[in-house]
Amino acid sequence: MLEVNDLNAGYGKVTVLKGISFTVPAGKVVSLIGSNGAGKTTTMRALSGLLSPAQGQVIFNNQIVTGKRSDQMAALGMAHCPEGRRVFTTMTVNDNLTLGAYSRLRRGTSKRQVKDDLQRMYTLFPRLDERKLQLAGTLSGGEQQMLAMARALMAKPAIMLLDEPSMGLAPILVAEIFNIIRQLRAEGVTMLLVEQFASAALKVSDYGYVLEHGKITLHDSAAALSQNPAVIAAYLGGAGH
């Protein structure tokens, strides 16, 4: 599904990613864990076309996509839920979700199908159903996170990149977000998850990679990583989700 080989990326003269390699198999959830500044968000930006890699190769669905623009990556089936939500604050919840299906409508998907998908999102995210006519900017942080995830799902992506979905949320909303991720995993949605709450991330993942100072230092099954003494000491001490 997604294969990353020897990827280097950064900003100006600053190299953030220093030759990282990893894979995300179809139908699996893979977590990328690490401390602030490790390069997690830079990885997501380099994959989704928001940042052009300096070196390395990205292969998506057996196609070399290194350096493609974000709109091209979206058209190929990669949906990026960026850190900080980035919803369209002056549009309603319903319009935000409909916009998520824009590329599908351009390719000829029927309005009836999109309407059915909207209903599915409202079933998956009941809070959004209650607020479908509200402006997105009036939603709470947790509700905006749900909207960002639902909007990405409206594109029927081959893979979702979730960047820090729990950031800034109250514990009860963090639990709700991870319950939804767990449900999507059960449905076979392929996801790459970047998350500071390593414990929560590993519980919903099949496999995990540890990113430190722009390099992959450890990788294993999520279950094995959650029992690894070095990972416990560095990342799982206070993340009891």
Secondary structure as the mmCIF struct_conf table of DSSP 4:
data_model
#
loop_
_struct_conf.conf_type_id
_struct_conf.id
_struct_conf.beg_label_comp_id
_struct_conf.beg_label_asym_id
_struct_conf.beg_label_seq_id
_struct_conf.end_label_comp_id
_struct_conf.end_label_asym_id
_struct_conf.end_label_seq_id
STRN STRN1 LEU A 2 TYR A 11
TURN_TY1_P TURN_TY1_P1 GLY A 12 LYS A 13
STRN STRN2 VAL A 14 VAL A 24
TURN_TY1_P TURN_TY1_P2 ALA A 26 GLY A 27
STRN STRN3 VAL A 29 ILE A 33
TURN_TY1_P TURN_TY1_P3 ASN A 36 GLY A 37
BEND BEND1 ALA A 38 GLY A 39
HELX_RH_AL_P HELX_RH_AL_P1 LYS A 40 SER A 48
TURN_TY1_P TURN_TY1_P4 GLY A 49 GLY A 49
BEND BEND2 LEU A 50 LEU A 51
BEND BEND3 ALA A 54 ALA A 54
STRN STRN4 GLN A 55 PHE A 60
TURN_TY1_P TURN_TY1_P5 ASN A 61 ASN A 62
STRN STRN5 GLN A 63 ILE A 64
TURN_TY1_P TURN_TY1_P6 THR A 66 GLY A 67
HELX_RH_AL_P HELX_RH_AL_P2 SER A 70 LEU A 76
TURN_TY1_P TURN_TY1_P7 GLY A 77 GLY A 77
STRN STRN6 MET A 78 CYS A 81
TURN_TY1_P TURN_TY1_P8 GLU A 83 GLY A 84
TURN_TY1_P TURN_TY1_P9 THR A 89 THR A 90
BEND BEND4 MET A 91 MET A 91
STRN STRN7 THR A 92 THR A 92
HELX_RH_AL_P HELX_RH_AL_P3 VAL A 93 GLY A 100
TURN_TY1_P TURN_TY1_P10 ALA A 101 ALA A 101
HELX_RH_AL_P HELX_RH_AL_P4 TYR A 102 ARG A 106
TURN_TY1_P TURN_TY1_P11 ARG A 107 GLY A 108
HELX_RH_AL_P HELX_RH_AL_P5 LYS A 111 LEU A 124
HELX_RH_AL_P HELX_RH_AL_P6 PRO A 126 GLU A 130
TURN_TY1_P TURN_TY1_P12 ARG A 131 LEU A 133
BEND BEND5 GLN A 134 GLN A 134
STRN STRN8 LEU A 135 LEU A 135
HELX_RH_3T_P HELX_RH_3T_P1 ALA A 136 THR A 138
BEND BEND6 LEU A 139 LEU A 139
HELX_RH_AL_P HELX_RH_AL_P7 GLY A 141 LEU A 153
TURN_TY1_P TURN_TY1_P13 MET A 154 ALA A 155
BEND BEND7 ALA A 158 ALA A 158
STRN STRN9 ILE A 159 ASP A 163
TURN_TY1_P TURN_TY1_P14 PRO A 165 GLY A 168
HELX_RH_AL_P HELX_RH_AL_P8 PRO A 171 ALA A 186
TURN_TY1_P TURN_TY1_P15 GLU A 187 GLY A 188
STRN STRN10 MET A 191 VAL A 194
BEND BEND8 GLN A 196 GLN A 196
HELX_RH_AL_P HELX_RH_AL_P9 ALA A 198 LYS A 203
TURN_TY1_P TURN_TY1_P16 VAL A 204 VAL A 204
BEND BEND9 ASP A 206 ASP A 206
STRN STRN11 TYR A 207 GLU A 212
TURN_TY1_P TURN_TY1_P17 HIS A 213 GLY A 214
STRN STRN12 LYS A 215 SER A 221
HELX_RH_AL_P HELX_RH_AL_P10 ALA A 222 GLN A 227
HELX_RH_AL_P HELX_RH_AL_P11 PRO A 229 VAL A 231
HELX_RH_PI_P HELX_RH_PI_P1 ILE A 232 LEU A 236
BEND BEND10 GLY A 237 GLY A 238
#
